[in-house]
Each structure stands twice: as structure tokens, then as C-alpha cells.
Amino acid sequence: MRQLILLLTLALFSGPLLAANPACEKIATEKKLAGAAKNSFMKKCEREQPGNAQAMCDGKAAEKKLAGAAKNSFVKKCLRDSSAP
């Protein structure tokens, strides 16, 4: 019974690790991140990968020095425009 629980637990937590971006995983390992810090870093790293529309739009908003509601509105419109054919 303990083995079954252990296997289920490992299966549950290994899924996200297998789907993780190898480049982000390597950087996190080099920085010796663990736990919540690693999770936070991985989310941010994967969100900011080249070619990611969210990162591109966030970058444009930063260039324009937008903040708050103006930034949110700009990013929302940028994402909508980038996904349009």
C-alpha cells in the first residue's frame, strides 16, 4: 500500500517537471533554486521565452513606461492583435 501511494505521489509531481522547459530548468539548477523560489522562477522563465506573445507585449509596455490599468489595457490589446491572423 505504501508503494502504491509513493508511486502515485511521484507520478503526480513528476508530470510538471517533465513538461518544464530544459533551458529554464538548467538556469534554475545553476542558481540552486528550490521549492517556491524555483516554481516562481520557472513560471516567469517559461512565460518570457523568445517568441512568447506575452513577453513581447510586456516588453513593449515597459518600453512605453506604462503601469497599472494603462499597461493592462495595452497588453490585452497587444495580445489580441498578435493572435489575429
Buried (B, 14 or more C-beta within 10 A) or exposed (E): EEEEEEEEEEEEEEEEEEEBEEEBBEBBEEEEBEEEEBEEBBEEBBEBEEEEBBBBBBEEBEEEEBEEEEBEEBBEEBBEEEEEE
